[in-house]
Amino acid sequence: MGSFSRSLSRNSYSAVPVLVQWMATLQCNLSCRHCLSVSLENGFSDMPLHTVKELINEVAEMGVEEFLVTGGEPLARNDLTEVIDYLGFRKQNWTLNTAVMPSECQMTALRENSPGFVAVSLDGPREIHDSVRGRKGAWEEAIEAIRFFRSLPGVRVCAGTTVTRANYPYLEETFHQVAASGAHQWGIHLLVPEGRAAYRKELFLSKRELKRLIKFVARKRQYFNVEMADEIGYLGGFEPLVRDFPLTCGAGRSQCVILPDGEVVPCTTLDRSFSAGNIHEKPLSEIWKEGFGKLREHEPEGECRKCIYYPACKSGCWLQRKSGKECFREVWHVPDSLKTAAGLTVCLGALAAGQSSGTEVQTVISSDGQPEIFYPAPADGIIMGYYVDLSIGCLPGTGLSNDQFDSEDPAWVILNGFQQGNLPSSITGRCDLVLNALNTVHPSLSLAALLWRVVNEPLFETEECTENEMEVVYSTIEALHRKTILWRHVIFENRLDPYIRNGRITDPPFFMYSKAGSRPGDAERYYLTADLNIERWGDANDPPGLTAEYLLEHPYAEQMNLVFQPSGSSEIRLYSGSGYETLSIDSFGRCTFGVFDIMQSTDDTVLLFEIVESGRIEVSITGGRKYSYIELIREAYHQHSEMIHEIIFRMLSEPYSTDEYIIDHLPDEIAGNEILLWPAVRELADSDIEEIRRRAMEKDIDFWMF
């Protein structure tokens, strides 16, 4: 264990900052309504070039792992090419935050001395982004910038979206554009009450919207590298669903920010009252060694002192805390969750967090008692790539190559057919492919969703299946359900590694993520004693048990659930190959029906569905007949097609607006029985109206990506 790690353990701060952010300039030719770096109001002038070089010298000599160049708009600085050249001369690892396309001379410098990581702001579809950024053409420039930086060898590119009430309703569309842009990942940020945002309360999300945003990120992470940045702070049981590592704020402890005038502050604020010193007056190394005492000795205050989550939360994000906005507990808190071993483990993840590489081979015992060996899944990128191509209007591809996926694996046939758009048309042919693909050694939740699509998509189009064909469908859905349960255990045992394994020697990232996102090598080692390990979360050698508990709290595809009230006295039963069981009714008289469920009512009855923000519909079902999930949706549409078509057409027709929150336009989460609108969405995907057709197609893709 090196001196750096010992210092971190003993003093709660790193001997050398892991990350130094430098605000290169507050100049910017954009005019963002939420801008933190409001240059005209703060009177900062740019740091002279000779001082910048002295700063780079010191950063390099100190051994700082990352030097982040940010702003304002750093590319607006006139001598930035010379700064880039000097960073290359000193061989200093550096990263960049930007929102614009570099100039020709800047591109030359960037090609010669590339940053390791670039974050490009992308705040929504074209009209929304341009409105948020205050300049027409800003969206095209951001997309061009992403593609330029993507072309540089060894550069990882992140599209960064600061979510406000202006762009929140368009997150689905933004997701498709980010994935199509070529960005490696997507960072989701919240506003902090700094700069202009401090005076724009109407831009901040409500608690309900924040909760839906968290679930949106968790769902999309199955297909693409999406991550919640740390402005939202600690997220309890949602932590492993939306982040690669547990939150640990490093403001003043492992990172600092240098303002244009040389003041050194803990994180991205222009408030000089939090400065620990000025680099014009003393070296950065001295400022770091002697400053930020209050942050490093932080003790809980107010509600934090009695909060059971404080050991993991540590009062959340410092930027939010300084304005009294740090606690988002009401958004994610599940009462009594700490009474389970899984809840306790996740809560204390920041104290004991190991990093899993995600590359290890795993062996599990299947339901029939036989061992199964699984390897990392390459299917996610293939499926995401297909949906990206579809969303931008590309025809089906030419099929898979061996370097994309192992042609000997059972899932290859179905992935290749999906990629080429030539899957069998017959129900039984599709079911045979799915049953074979379940033997893959590459478990993937996105693959599970694709296999579900292959089985169920024809049911949207036909009611002419024979009874025998439908029995094959039902048995295939049941087999897929069993395999998905097994796959989720495998995947989540690995995902929960940062919270369950390596209790004595652990690897949490000891800093607040910047807009550049997470980077390789950002973990510092420190030790927990065996006694503390056992005291905190008991025997950590039982990850399968903890995983099972955790998965019960976060059911697969729960946002797709249909919720209804049965009328009359008929019994609603769930069917499986082994028989029937009564569908449970909650305290509000509601039943929940999931994507793998097959129901049957003892008699003719009516099911009452509430569609969020849109009204109530009654669906009559026939007693004694089985209904799969898609069959029930299709039945609802047949009985109320005009009403459902009108609802979705209105939603898809909403004009772009940034003046008010439009709750109906392309909701960010599938909730409140909105899945009943699916057949109408599929019909409108063939609309003659270009904008309606595009939005309907993207919504259809989003429904399949559960």
C-alpha positions in Angstrom: 0.0 0.0 0.0 1.7 3.2 -1.2 2.1 6.5 0.7 -0.7 8.1 -1.3 -3.2 5.5 -0.1 -2.0 5.6 3.5 -2.5 9.4 3.5 -5.9 9.0 2.0 -6.9 6.5 4.7 -5.5 8.4 7.6 -6.4 12.0 6.7 -9.4 11.5 4.5 -7.8 13.3 1.6 -5.2 12.4 -1.0 -1.6 13.6 -0.7 -1.9 14.8 -4.3 -5.1 15.7 -6.0 -6.3 13.0 -8.3 -8.1 15.5 -10.5 -7.3 19.2 -11.0 -9.9 21.1 -13.1 -8.8 24.4 -14.7 -11.4 26.9 -15.9 -9.4 28.0 -18.9 -11.8 30.9 -19.6 -15.3 32.1 -18.9 -15.7 33.3 -22.5 -18.4 31.5 -24.5 -20.4 32.3 -27.6 -23.4 30.4 -26.3 -25.9 31.8 -23.8 -27.2 28.8 -21.8 -30.1 29.6 -19.4 -28.5 27.4 -16.7 -24.9 28.5 -17.2 -22.7 28.2 -14.1 -19.8 30.3 -15.6 -21.7 33.6 -16.2 -18.6 35.6 -17.2 -20.1 39.0 -17.6 -21.6 38.9 -14.1 -18.3 37.7 -12.4 -15.6 39.8 -14.0 -12.9 37.1 -14.4 -10.2 37.6 -16.9 -8.2 34.8 -18.5 -5.0 33.6 -16.8 -1.9 34.7 -18.7 -0.2 32.0 -20.8 3.0 32.0 -18.8 1.1 31.4 -15.6 -0.8 28.5 -17.3 2.5 26.9 -18.2 3.8 27.3 -14.7 0.6 25.7 -13.4 1.0 22.8 -15.9 4.6 22.4 -14.7 3.5 22.1 -11.1 0.6 19.7 -11.9 3.0 17.5 -13.8 5.6 17.6 -11.1 3.1 16.8 -8.4 2.0 13.7 -10.3 -1.7 14.7 -10.7 -3.4 11.9 -12.6 -5.7 14.2 -14.6 -5.8 17.8 -15.6 -9.3 18.8 -16.9 -9.6 21.8 -19.1 -13.1 23.3 -18.8 -14.8 26.7 -18.8 -16.9 28.7 -19.9 -16.1 27.3 -23.3 -12.4 26.4 -23.2 -12.1 26.4 -27.0 -13.0 30.1 -26.9 -9.6 30.8 -25.4 -7.3 32.4 -28.1 -4.1 30.7 -27.0 -5.6 27.2 -26.3 -3.5 25.6 -29.0 -0.4 26.7 -27.2 -1.8 25.3 -24.0 -2.5 22.0 -25.7 1.0 21.8 -27.1 2.5 22.5 -23.7 0.4 19.7 -22.1 1.8 17.4 -24.8 5.3 18.7 -24.1 4.9 17.9 -20.4 3.2 14.6 -21.2 0.5 15.5 -18.8 -2.7 13.4 -19.0 -5.6 15.8 -19.7 -9.3 15.8 -20.5 -11.6 18.4 -22.0 -15.2 19.7 -21.5 -16.6 21.5 -24.5 -19.9 22.3 -26.4 -18.5 23.4 -29.7 -16.4 22.3 -32.7 -12.7 23.1 -32.6 -11.2 25.5 -35.1 -8.8 24.2 -37.8 -5.6 25.1 -35.8 -7.2 23.6 -32.6 -7.9 20.4 -34.5 -4.3 20.2 -35.5 -3.1 20.6 -32.0 -5.7 18.1 -30.7 -4.6 15.5 -33.2 -1.0 15.9 -32.1 -1.7 16.0 -28.3 -5.0 14.3 -27.8 -6.9 14.4 -24.5 -7.7 11.0 -23.0 -11.3 11.9 -22.5 -13.7 14.6 -23.9 -17.2 15.5 -22.7 -19.4 17.3 -25.3 -22.6 18.9 -24.1 -25.7 17.6 -25.9 -28.9 18.8 -24.3 -31.6 17.3 -26.5 -33.0 17.2 -30.0 -32.0 19.9 -32.4 -34.6 22.5 -31.5 -34.3 21.9 -27.8 -30.5 21.9 -27.7 -30.4 25.2 -29.7 -32.9 26.8 -27.4 -31.1 25.7 -24.2 -27.8 26.8 -25.6 -29.2 30.1 -26.9 -27.9 29.8 -30.5 -29.3 28.3 -33.7 -26.9 25.7 -35.1 -25.4 24.7 -31.7 -26.8 21.2 -32.1 -25.1 20.5 -35.4 -21.9 21.8 -34.0 -22.1 19.6 -31.0 -22.7 16.5 -33.1 -19.8 17.5 -35.4 -17.6 17.9 -32.4 -18.5 14.4 -31.0 -17.7 12.9 -34.4 -14.4 14.7 -34.6 -13.2 13.7 -31.1 -14.4 10.1 -31.8 -12.1 10.0 -34.8 -9.0 10.7 -32.6 -7.2 7.4 -31.6 -7.4 6.6 -27.9 -9.9 9.3 -27.0 -13.1 8.4 -25.1 -16.0 10.6 -25.9 -19.0 11.3 -23.6 -22.1 13.2 -24.5 -23.2 15.2 -21.4 -26.8 16.2 -20.8 -27.8 18.6 -18.0 -31.4 17.6 -17.4 -33.8 20.5 -16.8 -37.6 20.8 -17.2 -36.9 22.2 -20.7 -35.3 19.0 -22.0 -36.6 16.3 -19.6 -39.6 15.4 -21.8 -37.3 14.7 -24.7 -34.9 12.2 -23.0 -35.9 9.3 -25.2 -35.1 11.2 -28.3 -31.9 12.4 -26.8 -30.9 8.9 -26.0 -31.3 7.8 -29.6 -29.3 10.8 -30.8 -26.5 10.2 -28.3 -26.2 6.5 -29.3 -26.2 7.5 -33.0 -23.6 10.3 -32.5 -20.7 7.9 -32.0 -20.2 8.9 -28.3 -18.9 6.1 -26.1 -21.1 7.0 -23.2 -23.8 9.4 -21.9 -23.5 11.4 -18.7 -26.7 12.5 -17.0 -26.3 15.7 -14.9 -28.6 17.7 -12.7 -28.6 21.4 -12.2 -26.9 22.9 -9.2 -28.1 26.3 -7.9 -25.0 28.1 -9.2 -24.7 30.9 -11.8 -27.8 31.6 -13.8 -29.5 28.4 -12.5 -29.6 29.9 -9.0 -32.2 32.3 -10.3 -34.2 29.8 -12.5 -36.1 27.6 -10.0 -38.5 26.7 -12.8 -35.7 24.7 -14.5 -35.3 22.2 -11.6 -36.9 18.8 -11.7 -39.6 17.8 -9.2 -39.2 14.8 -7.0 -41.5 12.7 -9.2 -39.5 13.6 -12.3 -36.2 12.8 -10.5 -37.6 9.4 -9.6 -38.6 8.7 -13.2 -35.2 10.0 -14.4 -33.3 7.5 -12.2 -35.4 4.6 -13.5 -34.9 5.8 -17.1 -31.1 5.7 -16.6 -31.3 2.2 -15.0 -33.3 0.9 -17.9 -31.0 2.4 -20.6 -27.8 1.1 -19.0 -28.8 -2.4 -20.2 -28.1 -1.2 -23.8 -25.7 1.7 -23.6 -23.2 3.2 -21.2 -25.4 5.7 -19.4 -24.4 7.0 -15.9 -25.9 9.4 -13.4 -23.3 12.0 -12.4 -23.0 12.9 -8.8 -25.0 16.1 -8.5 -27.9 14.0 -7.4 -25.8 12.5 -4.6 -26.2 9.1 -3.0 -29.1 7.0 -4.4 -29.5 4.2 -1.9 -30.6 0.9 -3.5 -30.5 2.4 -7.0 -26.7 3.0 -6.8 -25.7 -0.3 -8.6 -28.3 0.4 -11.2 -27.2 3.8 -12.3 -23.4 3.9 -11.5 -20.3 1.8 -12.0 -19.0 2.8 -8.5 -20.7 4.0 -5.3 -20.8 7.8 -5.0 -18.0 9.4 -3.1 -17.7 13.2 -3.2 -14.0 14.2 -3.6 -14.5 18.0 -3.4 -11.4 19.3 -1.6 -10.4 15.8 -0.8 -9.2 14.3 -4.1 -10.0 17.1 -6.5 -10.0 20.9 -6.8 -10.9 23.6 -9.4 -8.6 26.5 -10.3 -10.5 29.6 -11.4 -9.2 31.9 -14.2 -7.9 34.3 -11.5 -6.0 31.6 -9.8 -8.3 30.9 -6.8 -8.5 27.3 -5.8 -12.0 26.0 -4.9 -13.2 22.5 -4.0 -15.4 22.0 -7.1 -17.0 23.9 -10.0 -18.2 27.1 -8.3 -17.2 30.7 -9.0 -17.8 31.6 -5.3 -14.3 32.8 -4.2 -15.4 32.6 -0.5 -14.7 28.9 -0.6 -11.1 29.4 -2.0 -8.3 27.7 -0.2 -5.7 30.0 -1.7 -4.5 31.5 -5.0 -1.8 30.0 -7.2 -0.4 33.5 -7.8 0.5 33.8 -4.1 1.6 30.2 -3.2 2.2 26.9 -5.0 -0.7 24.6 -5.7 1.0 21.9 -3.6 0.9 24.1 -0.5 -2.7 25.2 -1.1 -3.7 21.5 -1.4 -1.7 20.4 1.6 -3.0 23.2 3.9 -6.5 24.0 2.6 -10.0 22.6 2.6 -9.8 21.7 6.3 -13.6 22.0 6.9 -14.4 19.7 4.0 -11.8 17.1 5.1 -13.0 17.1 8.7 -16.7 17.2 7.7 -19.1 16.1 10.4 -22.8 15.5 9.8 -25.1 18.3 10.6 -28.9 18.7 11.0 -30.8 15.7 9.6 -27.6 14.1 8.5 -26.6 13.4 12.1 -29.4 10.9 12.6 -29.7 9.5 9.1 -29.0 5.8 8.7 -27.5 6.4 5.3 -24.9 8.9 6.3 -22.0 6.3 6.4 -22.5 5.9 2.6 -23.8 9.3 1.7 -21.4 11.5 3.6 -23.9 14.4 3.0 -23.9 13.9 -0.8 -22.6 16.3 -3.4 -20.7 19.3 -2.0 -22.0 21.7 -4.7 -25.6 20.9 -3.7 -24.8 20.9 0.0 -23.4 24.4 -0.1 -26.8 25.6 -1.3 -28.8 23.4 1.0 -30.0 21.1 -1.8 -27.9 17.9 -1.1 -30.6 15.5 0.2 -32.6 13.6 -2.4 -33.5 10.8 0.0 -37.3 11.2 -0.6 -36.7 10.3 -4.3 -35.1 6.9 -3.7 -35.7 5.9 -0.1 -37.5 2.6 0.5 -38.6 2.3 4.2 -37.0 -0.6 6.1 -34.7 -1.5 3.2 -31.7 -1.6 5.6 -33.3 -4.5 7.4 -32.2 -6.7 4.5 -28.6 -7.8 4.1 -28.7 -6.5 0.5 -30.0 -3.1 1.5 -27.4 -2.8 4.2 -24.6 -3.9 1.9 -25.6 -1.3 -0.8 -26.1 1.4 1.8 -22.5 1.0 3.0 -21.1 0.5 -0.4 -19.1 3.6 -0.2 -17.3 2.2 2.8 -16.6 -1.2 1.3 -16.6 -1.2 -2.5 -14.6 -3.5 -4.8 -14.4 -3.0 -8.5 -15.3 -5.9 -10.8 -13.7 -6.0 -14.2 -16.7 -7.6 -15.7 -14.5 -10.0 -17.6 -14.4 -13.0 -15.4 -15.9 -16.4 -16.3 -18.8 -17.3 -14.0 -20.2 -20.7 -13.1 -23.7 -21.1 -11.7 -26.0 -24.0 -11.0 -29.2 -24.0 -13.2 -32.6 -25.0 -12.0 -32.0 -28.6 -13.1 -28.9 -28.8 -10.9 -26.4 -28.7 -13.7 -23.5 -26.2 -13.8 -23.5 -23.5 -16.5 -20.5 -21.3 -17.4 -21.1 -17.8 -18.6 -18.9 -15.2 -20.2 -19.2 -11.4 -20.8 -22.0 -10.5 -23.2 -21.1 -9.0 -26.6 -24.8 -8.9 -27.6 -25.6 -5.6 -26.0 -23.7 -3.5 -28.5 -25.1 -5.5 -31.5 -28.7 -5.0 -30.4 -28.1 -1.3 -29.6 -26.4 -0.8 -32.9 -29.4 -2.3 -34.7 -31.8 0.1 -32.9 -29.5 3.0 -33.6 -29.4 2.2 -37.3 -33.2 1.9 -37.3 -33.7 5.2 -35.5 -31.7 7.1 -38.1 -33.4 5.4 -41.1 -30.8 2.8 -42.1 -32.0 -0.5 -43.6 -31.2 -3.8 -41.9 -27.5 -4.7 -41.9 -25.6 -7.4 -43.8 -25.3 -9.7 -40.8 -22.7 -10.4 -38.1 -19.0 -11.1 -38.5 -17.1 -13.5 -36.4 -15.3 -10.7 -34.6 -18.7 -9.3 -33.4 -20.1 -12.5 -32.0 -19.1 -16.2 -31.9 -20.8 -17.9 -34.8 -20.7 -21.2 -32.9 -22.7 -19.7 -30.0 -26.5 -20.7 -30.0 -27.5 -17.0 -29.9 -25.6 -16.2 -33.1 -28.4 -17.3 -35.5 -31.0 -15.1 -33.9 -28.7 -12.1 -33.6 -27.7 -12.5 -37.2 -31.2 -12.9 -38.4 -32.3 -9.8 -36.3 -29.4 -7.8 -37.8 -30.4 -8.8 -41.3 -34.1 -8.4 -40.8 -34.9 -12.0 -42.0 -36.2 -13.8 -38.9 -38.7 -16.6 -39.6 -42.3 -15.5 -40.1 -43.8 -18.5 -38.5 -44.5 -18.5 -34.8 -43.1 -22.0 -34.2 -40.0 -21.2 -36.2 -39.3 -18.1 -34.0 -39.9 -20.1 -30.8 -37.5 -22.8 -31.9 -34.8 -20.1 -32.5 -35.4 -18.6 -29.1 -35.3 -21.9 -27.2 -32.0 -22.7 -28.9 -30.6 -19.2 -28.2 -31.3 -19.7 -24.5 -28.3 -22.0 -24.4 -25.9 -19.1 -25.1 -22.9 -18.7 -22.8 -23.3 -14.9 -23.0 -26.1 -13.8 -20.7 -27.5 -10.4 -21.4 -30.7 -8.6 -20.3 -30.9 -6.8 -23.6 -30.7 -10.2 -25.3 -33.5 -11.4 -23.0 -35.6 -8.5 -24.2 -34.7 -9.2 -27.8 -35.7 -12.9 -27.5 -39.0 -11.8 -25.9 -39.5 -9.5 -29.0 -38.8 -12.4 -31.4 -41.5 -14.5 -29.7 -44.1 -11.8 -29.2 -43.9 -9.4 -32.2 -46.0 -11.6 -34.6 -48.8 -11.5 -32.0 -49.3 -7.8 -32.8 -50.1 -8.7 -36.4 -52.2 -11.8 -36.2 -55.1 -13.5 -34.3 -55.0 -16.5 -36.5 -52.6 -18.7 -34.5 -53.8 -22.2 -33.7 -54.3 -23.4 -30.2 -51.2 -25.6 -30.6 -49.1 -22.6 -31.8 -50.2 -20.5 -28.8 -49.2 -23.3 -26.5 -45.8 -23.3 -28.0 -45.7 -19.5 -27.5 -46.7 -19.9 -23.8 -44.1 -22.6 -23.1 -41.4 -20.6 -24.8 -42.2 -17.5 -22.8 -42.1 -19.5 -19.6 -38.7 -21.0 -20.6 -37.4 -17.5 -21.4 -38.7 -16.3 -18.0 -36.8 -19.0 -16.2 -33.6 -18.3 -18.1 -33.9 -14.6 -17.5 -34.1 -15.1 -13.8 -30.9 -17.1 -14.0 -29.1 -14.6 -16.2 -30.1 -11.7 -13.9 -28.5 -13.5 -10.9 -25.3 -14.0 -12.9 -25.2 -10.4 -14.1 -26.1 -8.8 -10.8 -23.7 -10.9 -8.8 -21.1 -9.3 -11.0 -22.7 -5.8 -10.9 -23.0 -5.9 -7.1 -19.3 -6.7 -6.7 -18.5 -3.1 -5.8 -21.0 -3.4 -2.9 -20.5 -7.0 -1.8 -17.1 -8.5 -2.5 -13.6 -7.5 -1.4 -14.7 -6.3 1.9 -11.1 -6.1 3.4 -9.3 -4.6 0.4 -11.4 -2.3 -1.6 -11.3 0.0 -4.6 -13.8 2.9 -4.5 -13.3 6.0 -6.6 -12.4 8.6 -4.1 -13.5 11.8 -5.8 -16.5 13.4 -7.3 -17.0 12.6 -11.0 -16.6 15.6 -13.2 -18.5 16.1 -16.4 -15.8 14.0 -18.0 -17.3 11.0 -16.2 -15.5 8.0 -14.9 -12.0 7.1 -16.1 -9.7 4.1 -15.8 -7.4 4.1 -12.8 -9.6 6.4 -10.7 -9.7 4.0 -7.7 -7.6 4.3 -4.5 -7.1 1.4 -2.2 -7.8 1.3 1.5 -8.5 -1.4 4.0 -11.4 -2.4 6.3 -10.8 -4.8 9.1 -12.4 -8.2 9.1 -14.3 -7.3 12.3 -15.8 -4.2 10.7 -16.6 -6.1 7.6 -18.7 -8.7 9.5 -20.2 -6.0 11.8 -21.4 -3.9 8.8 -22.8 -6.5 6.5 -22.4 -9.9 8.1 -20.9 -12.8 6.1 -20.0 -11.3 2.7 -19.2 -14.7 1.3 -22.8 -15.2 0.2 -23.3 -13.0 -2.8 -26.0 -15.2 -4.4 -28.2 -14.7 -1.3 -27.7 -11.0 -1.3 -28.2 -10.8 -5.1 -31.5 -12.7 -4.7 -32.7 -10.1 -2.1 -31.6 -7.2 -4.3 -33.4 -8.5 -7.4 -36.6 -8.9 -5.4 -36.4 -5.2 -4.7 -35.8 -4.4 -8.4 -38.0 -6.7 -10.6 -37.0 -7.1 -14.2 -39.0 -5.0 -16.7 -41.2 -3.6 -13.9 -41.8 -0.4 -15.8 -43.6 -2.6 -18.4 -46.1 -3.9 -15.9 -49.8 -3.5 -16.6 -51.9 -2.6 -13.5 -55.7 -3.1 -13.4 -58.7 -3.6 -11.2 -60.8 -6.7 -11.9 -64.5 -6.2 -11.7 -67.0 -8.8 -10.5 -66.3 -12.0 -8.6 -64.3 -13.8 -11.3 -60.9 -15.2 -10.2 -57.9 -14.1 -12.2 -55.3 -16.8 -12.4 -51.7 -16.9 -13.6 -50.8 -19.9 -15.8 -47.6 -21.8 -15.9 -46.6 -25.2 -17.2 -47.1 -26.6 -13.7 -50.6 -25.2 -13.3 -52.4 -22.1 -12.1 -52.1 -19.7 -9.2 -54.3 -16.9 -8.2 -53.2 -13.4 -9.3 -52.6 -11.4 -6.1 -54.6 -8.2 -5.4 -52.9 -5.4 -3.5 -54.5 -3.2 -0.8 -56.0 -0.9 -3.4 -57.7 -3.8 -5.2 -55.2 -3.8 -8.1 -53.5 -6.6 -9.9 -50.1 -6.4 -11.6 -49.5 -8.3 -14.9 -45.9 -8.6 -16.2 -44.3 -9.3 -19.6 -43.8 -13.0 -18.9 -47.3 -13.6 -17.4 -50.1 -15.5 -18.9 -53.6 -15.0 -17.3 -56.9 -16.7 -17.4 -60.2 -15.6 -15.8 -62.7 -18.2 -14.5 -65.6 -16.2 -16.1 -66.1 -13.4 -18.5 -65.0 -10.2 -16.7 -63.9 -6.6 -17.2 -60.5 -5.2 -16.3 -60.2 -1.5 -15.5 -57.0 0.3 -16.6 -55.9 3.8 -15.7 -53.7 5.4 -18.4 -51.6 8.1 -16.7 -52.7 11.6 -17.6 -55.1 10.1 -20.2 -58.1 8.5 -18.6 -59.6 5.1 -17.9 -60.5 2.2 -20.1 -62.4 -1.0 -19.5 -61.3 -4.2 -21.2 -63.6 -7.2 -21.4 -61.9 -10.6 -21.4 -63.4 -14.1 -22.1 -63.6 -16.6 -19.3 -61.5 -19.7 -19.7 -59.3 -18.2 -22.4 -55.6 -17.6 -21.8 -54.1 -14.2 -22.5 -50.4 -13.5 -22.8 -49.1 -10.0 -22.2 -49.3 -8.9 -25.9 -52.7 -10.6 -26.4 -54.1 -8.5 -23.5 -52.6 -5.3 -25.0 -54.1 -6.2 -28.4 -57.5 -6.9 -26.9 -57.5 -3.6 -25.2 -56.6 -1.9 -28.5 -59.3 -3.7 -30.4 -62.0 -2.5 -27.9 -60.7 1.1 -27.7 -58.7 1.7 -30.8 -60.1 5.1 -31.6 -59.5 6.5 -28.1 -56.0 5.0 -27.9 -55.0 6.2 -31.3 -56.2 9.7 -30.4 -54.1 9.7 -27.2 -50.9 8.6 -28.8 -51.3 10.9 -31.8 -51.7 13.9 -29.5 -48.6 12.8 -27.6 -46.5 12.4 -30.7 -47.8 15.6 -32.3 -46.7 17.9 -29.4 -44.5 20.7 -30.8 -41.1 21.2 -29.3 -41.3 23.6 -26.4 -38.9 24.8 -23.8 -41.2 27.3 -22.1 -43.1 24.8 -20.1 -43.0 21.2 -19.1 -45.0 18.9 -21.4 -45.8 15.8 -19.5 -47.5 14.0 -22.4 -44.7 14.2 -25.0 -42.7 11.0 -25.3 -42.6 10.2 -21.5 -39.2 9.3 -20.3 -40.5 6.2 -18.5 -43.0 3.6 -19.5 -45.4 4.0 -16.6 -49.1 4.1 -15.7 -50.3 1.6 -18.3 -48.9 3.6 -21.2 -47.9 0.3 -22.7 -51.5 0.0 -23.8 -50.7 2.6 -26.4 -48.2 0.4 -28.1 -50.4 -0.9 -31.0 -51.2 2.6 -32.0 -47.5 3.6 -31.8 -46.7 0.8 -34.2 -49.4 1.9 -36.6 -48.2 5.5 -36.6 -44.7 4.3 -37.4 -46.0 4.1 -40.9 -47.6 7.6 -40.8 -47.3 9.9 -43.8 -46.2 12.7 -41.5 -42.4 12.6 -41.2 -42.2 13.9 -37.6 -45.0 11.6 -36.4 -43.4 8.6 -38.1 -40.0 9.3 -36.6 -41.2 9.8 -33.1 -43.5 6.7 -33.2 -40.6 4.6 -34.5 -38.4 5.7 -31.6 -41.2 5.1 -29.1 -41.7 1.6 -30.5 -38.0 0.9 -30.1 -38.1 2.2 -26.6 -40.9 -0.2 -25.7 -38.9 -3.1 -27.0 -35.8 -2.0 -25.0 -37.2 -2.9 -21.5 
